[in-house]
Amino acid sequence: MKGRPVPVRTPVIDGKLLPEVLDETMIHAVVHGFYDQIRSDDLLGPIFNNAIADGDWPHHLAKMCDFWSSTLLRTGRYDGRPLPPHLAIPELGEHHFRRWLKLFRATVRSVCPPEVAALFMDRALRVSHSFRLAIAFNRKEDTMRIESILEASL
């Protein structure tokens, strides 16, 4: 049975067409470049390197590529639960998220054109805030005191 070809769909994010330059190759470059920085960072490296064994990094990086592909390209490849591992880190605080965001911003700005870097950062800021709220709630802290980290404050 023949039918019409399935139309190619360009994802729309926040009411705007996704820039065509954003693709799996760029996501791979962002994820791998970012985690290269994380692993050697004085503040974040020990946390990540304690949580992820050397042999598990390829799997983690593939999962993070799936996450960002699902988040920005709407591929639906990611089916994980990113929050529980973060809840298991008792020392995780705002200063860790700020450092994470600074390193992420440096990576996306070096890899992506400005409009794509802005998309990545918008999502990273949202994820950061969501995680910080969930961590505070899990620790039975006052979530009303958790303010969004703004890119301008990094």
PALO-88044 format. One line per field, with one value per residue: residue number from 1; x, y, z of N, C-alpha, C in turn. Coordinates in Angstrom, 3 decimals, m for minus. Atoms other than C-alpha are relative to their C-alpha. Layout:
N
num NUM  ...
nc1 X  ...
nc2 Y  ...
nc3 Z  ...
cac1 X  ...
cac2 Y  ...
cac3 Z  ...
cc1 X  ...
cc2 Y  ...
cc3 Z  ...
# end
This chain:
154
num 1  2  3  4  5  6  7  8  9  10  11  12  13  14  15  16  17  18  19  20  21  22  23  24  25  26  27  28  29  30  31  32  33  34  35  36  37  38  39  40  41  42  43  44  45  46  47  48  49  50  51  52  53  54  55  56  57  58  59  60  61  62  63  64  65  66  67  68  69  70  71  72  73  74  75  76  77  78  79  80  81  82  83  84  85  86  87  88  89  90  91  92  93  94  95  96  97  98  99  100  101  102  103  104  105  106  107  108  109  110  111  112  113  114  115  116  117  118  119  120  121  122  123  124  125  126  127  128  129  130  131  132  133  134  135  136  137  138  139  140  141  142  143  144  145  146  147  148  149  150  151  152  153  154
nc1 0.835  m0.781  0.613  m0.855  m1.185  0.089  m0.690  m1.104  0.452  m1.022  0.523  0.240  m0.304  0.447  0.656  m0.935  m0.582  m1.332  m1.017  m0.411  m1.388  m0.016  0.190  m0.602  m1.447  m0.230  0.332  m1.126  m1.140  0.300  m0.009  m1.343  m0.848  0.410  m0.423  m1.461  m0.272  0.517  m0.853  m1.256  0.295  m0.328  1.205  0.956  m0.661  0.078  1.378  0.332  m0.895  0.394  1.317  m0.050  m1.256  m0.682  0.579  1.407  0.109  0.608  1.450  0.531  m0.049  1.049  1.286  0.131  0.307  1.423  0.759  0.020  0.693  1.430  0.374  m0.045  0.434  1.278  m0.123  0.600  m0.948  m0.348  1.074  m0.553  0.473  m1.242  m0.004  m0.432  m1.438  m0.358  0.533  m0.863  m1.254  0.413  m0.681  0.335  0.588  0.100  m1.311  m0.273  0.807  m0.560  m1.210  0.483  0.541  m1.109  m0.722  0.904  0.057  m1.266  m0.008  0.937  m0.461  m1.156  0.379  1.242  0.309  0.694  1.406  0.050  m0.523  1.087  0.959  m0.609  m0.053  1.356  0.374  m0.875  0.465  1.257  m0.338  m0.649  1.004  0.849  m0.765  m0.214  1.276  0.227  m0.966  0.454  1.211  m0.425  m0.705  0.983  m0.356  1.001  m0.188  0.313  m1.254  m0.816  0.182  m0.647  m1.311  0.090  m1.267  m0.741  m0.671  m1.088
nc2 m1.169  m1.226  m1.194  m1.172  0.106  m0.673  m1.287  m0.276  m0.989  m0.721  m0.284  m1.373  m0.172  m1.316  m0.695  m0.312  1.160  0.365  m0.295  1.203  0.346  0.877  1.400  0.985  m0.223  m1.115  0.480  0.855  m0.870  m0.696  0.947  0.518  m1.114  m0.404  0.975  m0.065  m1.067  0.428  1.038  m0.569  m1.157  0.221  0.104  0.997  1.238  1.064  0.487  0.818  1.152  0.959  0.558  0.709  0.750  m0.248  0.816  m0.377  m1.305  0.049  0.157  m1.259  m0.996  0.358  m0.339  m1.456  m0.370  0.314  m1.001  m1.270  0.241  m0.006  m1.315  m1.042  0.471  0.701  1.341  0.997  1.086  0.112  0.548  0.158  m0.811  m0.657  m0.571  0.847  m0.001  m1.280  m0.001  0.864  m0.699  m0.868  m1.297  m0.786  m1.286  m1.029  m0.288  1.037  m0.289  m1.195  0.410  0.823  m0.915  m0.770  0.881  0.292  m1.208  m0.110  1.030  m0.279  m1.193  0.336  1.004  m0.315  m1.395  m0.625  0.357  1.379  m0.078  m0.535  1.094  0.901  m0.641  m0.108  1.307  0.319  m0.800  0.609  1.263  m0.359  m0.466  1.147  0.878  m0.658  0.072  1.388  0.315  m0.683  0.683  1.300  m0.243  m0.658  m1.410  m0.930  m0.187  m1.386  m0.760  0.360  m0.931  0.416  m0.544  m0.690  0.049  m1.247  0.048  0.995
nc3 0.000  0.102  m0.562  0.089  m0.863  m1.290  0.107  m0.906  m0.975  m0.744  m1.337  m0.427  m1.417  m0.458  1.101  1.079  0.667  m0.456  1.014  0.735  m0.306  m1.175  0.376  m0.912  m0.062  m0.911  m1.350  m0.397  m0.308  m1.257  m1.121  m0.242  m0.415  m1.340  m1.008  m0.098  m0.976  m1.312  m0.602  m0.484  m0.842  m1.420  m0.817  0.490  0.410  m1.012  m0.151  1.161  0.104  m1.030  0.333  1.284  0.153  1.277  1.072  0.227  0.660  1.343  m0.148  m0.518  1.072  0.967  m0.629  0.007  1.395  0.168  m0.745  0.723  1.267  m0.320  m0.496  1.023  1.318  m0.205  0.571  m0.889  m0.275  m1.413  m0.827  m1.339  m1.123  m0.397  m1.343  m1.128  m0.335  m0.602  m1.368  m0.807  m0.299  m1.108  m0.036  1.185  m0.363  1.035  0.591  0.997  1.182  0.641  0.730  1.104  1.010  0.582  0.926  1.114  0.836  0.736  1.038  1.096  0.717  0.852  0.999  0.702  0.312  m1.137  m0.188  m0.503  m1.372  m0.824  m0.221  m0.976  m1.320  m0.527  m0.541  m1.133  m1.134  m0.455  m0.661  m1.260  m0.960  m0.334  m0.876  m1.284  m0.721  m0.412  m1.059  m1.218  m0.459  m0.517  m1.264  m0.866  m0.121  0.499  1.443  0.349  m0.042  1.163  1.108  1.239  0.330  1.277  0.732  m0.245  m1.308  0.020
cac1 0.000  1.396  0.717  2.129  5.661  5.958  6.728  10.018  9.263  11.460  11.031  9.633  11.014  9.373  7.425  10.513  11.813  14.886  18.027  19.020  22.659  21.748  22.202  23.432  27.046  26.809  25.108  27.894  30.528  28.797  28.305  31.789  33.499  31.503  32.220  35.907  35.870  33.774  36.083  39.106  37.356  38.560  35.036  32.928  35.466  35.644  31.840  31.394  34.453  33.242  29.741  30.777  33.403  36.005  34.484  30.987  31.808  31.029  27.559  27.021  28.095  25.790  22.936  23.644  23.698  20.288  19.064  20.066  18.841  15.449  15.426  16.373  15.727  12.640  13.910  12.463  15.641  16.110  14.105  16.135  15.485  18.199  17.112  17.674  21.481  21.657  19.477  22.006  24.802  24.411  26.911  25.364  24.594  24.031  27.762  28.000  25.148  26.677  29.985  28.155  26.358  29.560  31.356  28.320  28.055  31.741  31.301  28.190  29.645  32.798  30.954  27.691  26.542  24.956  21.321  22.016  24.146  21.182  18.854  21.233  21.636  17.909  17.360  20.366  19.099  15.669  17.144  19.328  16.379  14.216  16.953  17.664  13.970  13.734  16.882  15.604  12.224  13.899  16.006  12.857  14.233  12.133  11.749  10.422  13.976  15.296  15.726  16.547  20.159  20.234  22.845  23.805  24.825  27.326
cac2 0.000  3.351  6.563  9.977  10.236  11.176  14.881  15.946  17.825  20.457  20.624  23.824  24.987  27.860  28.735  28.951  26.548  24.710  25.976  23.501  23.609  21.812  18.108  14.926  15.765  19.074  17.429  14.826  17.581  19.486  16.447  15.041  18.441  19.313  16.070  16.322  19.600  18.129  15.164  17.407  20.140  20.536  20.924  18.656  16.088  14.200  13.964  12.657  10.418  8.850  8.305  6.983  4.267  4.672  1.842  3.352  6.696  5.625  4.498  7.729  9.900  8.009  8.469  12.202  12.466  10.746  13.202  16.283  14.764  14.167  17.573  19.659  17.538  15.833  12.385  10.584  8.543  9.250  7.132  7.499  9.098  11.699  12.924  9.880  9.761  13.446  12.950  10.366  12.964  14.532  17.352  18.596  22.296  25.515  26.109  22.772  23.712  27.135  25.533  22.981  25.810  27.839  24.886  24.059  27.652  27.715  24.478  25.473  28.869  27.244  24.555  26.161  29.264  31.785  30.858  27.168  27.930  29.942  26.935  24.653  27.185  27.768  24.050  23.666  26.500  24.861  21.464  23.045  24.774  21.663  19.540  22.104  22.230  18.437  18.138  20.728  19.005  15.627  17.083  18.601  22.111  25.162  25.090  28.653  29.816  28.212  30.929  30.260  30.670  33.243  33.050  36.676  35.720  33.072
cac3 0.000  m1.035  0.716  0.978  2.329  5.955  6.114  7.617  10.813  12.301  16.066  17.506  20.843  22.682  19.533  17.310  14.703  15.885  14.132  11.415  12.511  15.757  15.144  16.798  15.955  17.793  20.776  20.887  20.827  23.647  25.869  25.426  25.689  28.797  30.622  29.739  31.695  34.525  35.057  35.552  37.561  41.172  42.570  40.358  39.190  42.501  42.721  39.185  39.298  42.553  41.166  37.738  37.409  34.654  32.634  32.929  31.333  27.742  28.850  30.824  27.887  25.513  27.984  28.228  24.422  24.432  27.082  25.102  21.838  23.443  25.091  22.073  18.992  20.441  19.439  22.461  22.890  26.587  28.978  32.150  35.500  36.056  39.477  41.777  41.364  42.277  45.349  46.555  46.801  50.264  49.722  46.468  46.823  44.923  44.444  42.602  40.292  39.653  38.704  36.522  34.727  34.254  32.689  30.569  29.352  28.425  26.485  24.544  23.731  22.331  20.331  19.219  17.393  19.782  19.110  19.788  22.854  24.169  23.690  25.567  28.382  28.713  29.214  31.524  33.738  33.894  34.759  37.432  39.059  38.923  40.499  43.201  44.113  44.216  46.336  48.802  48.995  49.507  52.318  53.852  53.306  52.516  48.723  48.749  49.418  46.222  43.627  40.014  39.052  36.280  33.559  34.203  37.754  36.669
cc1 0.885  m0.783  0.927  1.217  m0.222  0.747  1.139  m0.467  1.185  m0.581  m0.147  0.253  m0.356  m0.561  0.898  0.510  1.415  1.019  0.498  1.407  0.096  m0.323  0.698  1.507  0.327  m0.299  1.132  1.198  m0.212  0.143  1.417  0.955  m0.298  0.499  1.507  0.387  m0.411  0.984  1.300  m0.206  0.260  m1.233  m0.890  0.631  m0.086  m1.406  m0.354  0.868  m0.264  m1.307  0.032  1.367  0.598  m0.642  m1.438  m0.159  m0.571  m1.526  m0.641  m0.042  m1.060  m1.374  m0.217  m0.243  m1.474  m0.870  m0.113  m0.658  m1.509  m0.474  m0.088  m0.511  m1.323  0.005  m0.644  0.938  0.284  m1.191  0.448  m0.693  1.220  0.043  0.534  1.502  0.441  m0.502  0.903  1.328  m0.291  0.632  m0.369  m0.741  0.018  1.342  0.403  m0.782  0.513  1.246  m0.372  m0.487  1.097  0.769  m0.854  m0.081  1.275  0.040  m0.929  0.413  1.178  m0.380  m1.115  m0.083  m0.874  m1.457  m0.157  0.539  m1.087  m1.055  0.522  m0.046  m1.383  m0.422  0.839  m0.432  m1.299  0.262  0.614  m1.035  m0.897  0.707  0.194  m1.277  m0.243  0.937  m0.431  m1.233  0.355  0.694  m0.905  0.393  m1.120  0.266  m0.306  1.252  0.901  m0.337  0.728  1.383  m0.132  1.363  0.844  0.761  1.161  1.346
cc2 1.240  1.157  1.170  m0.188  0.778  1.320  0.105  1.103  0.619  0.315  1.498  0.052  1.433  0.833  0.360  m1.283  m0.227  0.334  m1.288  m0.456  m0.930  m1.422  m0.908  0.196  1.124  m0.414  m0.866  0.867  0.738  m0.956  m0.467  1.103  0.433  m0.985  m0.152  1.069  m0.418  m0.943  0.558  1.205  m0.327  m0.206  m1.168  m1.339  m1.104  m0.579  m0.937  m1.250  m1.035  m0.699  m0.873  m0.664  0.258  m0.755  0.352  1.333  m0.080  m0.133  1.305  1.064  m0.281  0.367  1.512  0.532  m0.272  1.039  1.295  m0.141  0.036  1.389  1.036  m0.438  m0.754  m1.407  m1.076  m1.136  m0.206  m0.528  m0.196  0.872  0.711  0.479  m0.928  m0.028  1.305  0.104  m0.787  0.656  1.032  1.389  0.915  1.270  0.986  0.278  m1.063  0.273  1.233  m0.366  m0.819  0.904  0.827  m0.844  m0.323  1.190  0.157  m1.002  0.369  1.242  m0.303  m0.932  0.483  1.457  0.591  m0.432  m1.426  m0.046  0.510  m1.067  m0.977  0.622  0.149  m1.309  m0.364  0.779  m0.566  m1.306  0.279  0.410  m1.148  m0.947  0.621  m0.003  m1.406  m0.409  0.643  m0.686  m1.336  0.123  0.681  1.449  0.849  0.280  1.432  0.875  m0.289  0.946  m0.543  0.623  0.605  m0.017  1.231  m0.019  m0.989  0.642
cc3 0.000  0.589  m0.209  0.891  1.293  m0.105  1.009  0.928  0.707  1.367  0.250  1.504  0.367  m1.149  m1.164  m0.621  0.510  m1.090  m0.664  0.336  1.215  m0.428  1.008  0.150  0.972  1.440  0.537  0.418  1.326  1.181  0.316  0.448  1.429  1.045  0.071  1.028  1.409  0.680  0.555  0.909  1.478  0.869  m0.429  m0.366  1.036  0.159  m1.149  m0.069  1.087  m0.362  m1.249  m0.142  m1.382  m1.161  m0.340  m0.722  m1.411  0.052  0.480  m1.105  m1.064  0.551  m0.004  m1.417  m0.297  0.697  m0.797  m1.360  0.218  0.393  m1.115  m1.371  0.037  m0.592  0.856  0.368  1.473  0.784  1.446  1.025  0.573  1.447  1.088  0.269  0.663  1.437  0.943  0.375  1.096  m0.021  m1.159  0.389  m1.147  m0.659  m1.032  m1.286  m0.730  m0.808  m1.225  m1.130  m0.663  m1.015  m1.227  m0.946  m0.817  m1.152  m1.147  m0.775  m0.916  m1.145  m0.925  m0.444  1.115  0.203  0.523  1.426  0.942  0.280  1.048  1.396  0.612  0.640  1.213  1.244  0.575  0.748  1.367  1.046  0.463  0.968  1.377  0.832  0.529  1.129  1.307  0.574  0.650  1.347  1.030  0.319  m0.589  m1.484  m0.449  0.001  m1.209  m1.151  m1.226  m0.109  m1.390  m0.675  0.268  1.321  0.037  m0.180
# end
